[in-house]
Amino acid sequence: MFMSGESVLTMILVGIIAGWLAGKIVDGTGFGLIGDLIIGVLGAFIGSWLLPRIGLHIAVGIIGAIINATLGAIVLLVVVRLIRGVGRRN
């Protein structure tokens, strides 16, 4: 599989933006550049798998990719938070 330089840069840009947005929505902070990128890219995979299965079809293009990846990243962060129990405070 060959990916052009433009495709890789687009994927990195979408991952960073989506990871940052998800971090702001779920935790109220970001996770740093690399953390945001990883969360965003994983979120893109989760979103592209999960959203069609629940009947959500997001717009196409870069904005649609960012929304899709952000929703997937939010799901990822919520699941991680539930597993780790970080949300519980005394």
JOCOR-V758228 format. One record per helix or strand of 2 or more residues. SS is the DSSP state (A for helix, B for strand). FROM is the first residue (numbers start at 1). TO is the last residue. If there is no record, write none. Layout:
ss=SS from=FROM to=TO
ss=SS from=FROM to=TO
This chain:
ss=A from=5 to=26
ss=A from=32 to=53
ss=A from=61 to=84
